[in-house]
Amino acid sequence: MATLSVAAQQDAITVGADGKSWDIATRSSGYRVEVSTRGEVNAIYFGNRLNLERTNRAPVFEVPVRGGYVSAVPVLEVVFPDGVRDVELEYKTSEIVTMDGYPALKITQSDRHYPLEVSSWIRVLPEYDMIEKWIEVVNTGKKGSIRVENLLSGSVSLPKDAYELTHYSGVWGYEFVPQTTKLTQGTKTIQVRDFKSYGSSSFMVRPEGENDKYDGKVWFGSLSYSGNWRIDFDKSFAGNVQIAGGMNFWDQEIHLKPGQSFTSPRMLFGYTERGAEGVTASLGSYARDNLPAVHRDRIRPVLYNSWYATTFNVNEEHQLALAKVAKEIGVEMFVIDDGWFKGRVNDRAGLGDWTVDRNKFPEGLQPMIEKINAMGLDFGIWIEPEMVNPNSDLYRAHPDWVFHFPNRQRHEGRNQLILNLAREEVYQYLYTSIHALLKENNIKFIKWDMNKVLTDPGWTSAPADEQRAVRIKYMENLYRLVETLRKEFPEVWFENCSSGGGRIDLAMTSRFDFNWTSDNTDPTDRIFIQDSYLTLFPANTMISWVTQEDWHRQEPSLEYKFDVSMAGVLGVGYDITKWDDRQKKIAADKISQYKAIRETVQKGDVYRIVSPFEENRSILQYTDKNRRKAVVFVYQMAEYPSNTIKDTQRSPLAKLRGLSPDTRYQIEGTNEVFSGKYLMEVGVEFPVRGAYKSRIFTVNAVE
Ligand code: DGJ
């Protein structure tokens, strides 16, 4: 992460003369916290930083609790050993520390009677226009456990106004569908309760009717957590809106023994005056700057993945034949997907036994990997560590290692069950298996899949007061497993997958280099999924393969499919051994075009010029940080007679973004040179005719 100058840090948190009020500033936002004369810590204001008079104050406790008047959504609900369920907090201390280069305010409160200490953190990220919030609770007593029934990461309160919420929901094959709804009095909750979300915890709240893409107030946020989460948007009768989010404590509790503490995951809250584009700039650059450091600034390779070509039917001869063509067309990383491990003839067997299937690969994997390496390709492999098929050696040996309750059905999904990764022996088994796989084979890429929702979260062999914390422990061990393996095998790339984009969030993105965006690789559907994905996450994490899928019977051309997949990290998934010379030539040309633009695509700033959710076309622009080069992707999904439907009545000009106004740019393939100001204020003519047609062109500074 970029670090700030000392001056910027000092501006970020200003402490009042009494040492008991704090003005927190990012580039656009101001956030104020004050301690009242009664010792209550109140959040006073969150919005435009110029509003110094705080004319639209919306005080709410900085840490709303269960106790006293029932007004705000509580972020903390506990039961003390004597059965008292109300909390009464009062201010104790505060300090400002620097964490990874950014200033962080820690305010500690404690219960007026019981041994409970609560520290609320606010880390200020000025150039992202965001603050990070999290809460730490400690049982400071000598005896008795405090039962935590709810601990969110934080809450913010918006000034009185009429608001609309946009959030992203989805289902398998249709990830991140934006949904916009008016916030009326009451609570709107978005949440996950089964470890899978094809949507996102990211959201935007805007004053009703304000929908300019590039301008206007937006409060936004996202939770950095991959387990169950929940975010409440609560509008009071008076008109203020409180947003509270964090882990979902549905069917969950933590028992804090004397001396024990628990810290919530981090929740980001932001405020921008730059409309949705400001949100994309903030969330996208935050996610990019927090990618695993080892590969953060590296160019992502062009991938081949064998899943669509083979499904489970893999063998050395065919893999080598695929690799040979992959190399010819310009692929750099060859990945074998599902099907390579013991007993994996279909999806009814094998998960859990992470050794090679000797029936399919009699010599093991390494001899094949050596042949693939000799072709000049790196090699990657698919695993699904968190799962087990009942038909596996692992399950036969340890049927108790899966989540289950006695006397209750074990609910299978895709014929598999979830291992209880909260158990140390499960962690050790997975660590040892994957460690051996990576040690014994020259593997440079792991695709880490997770295909079943969480059911039957029983762990009855654990002490009674730990059983309902099982989901938390599971997630801790998942993060620990990935982090440990990455430390030991730093050169290996890691891809996050969950039946497509079922588990994509900022916590995964800080541990994995890529996300498999969706199992839906139809180019038309992908244009929508990718538009949403790129609103929230950076392009260098978005893997997109060209495959034979055609969900809408449009028979799109191979060129069109490549143009869609080139908007992120390009991959190929066809059975390319069946390609004729014409197809290979198209692929080779497209891959070489991608290699020429990928630096800008993967590292540049993305602008969604025209969203497919608004029109029957889509335009994406990627611009280098130094604004010398931009790459523009243009897709048309339908063509109508001129001046019929609304889209066709609009100007055919598309205005570019993010260029330098005074620099002159040449449009690729033409002799035309325009100033940046012209391209941004007048625009370029939409350069595509016909349905399912596309074009990619660059705009290059000439002086
Ligand atoms: C689900 C993934 O999303 C697919 O890409 C593929 O890896 C299959 N699992 C393999 O079982």
Residues whose N, C-alpha, C, O or C-beta is under 5 A from the ligand:
A	BS01	DGJ	W307 D337 D338 C497 S498 S499 G500 D519
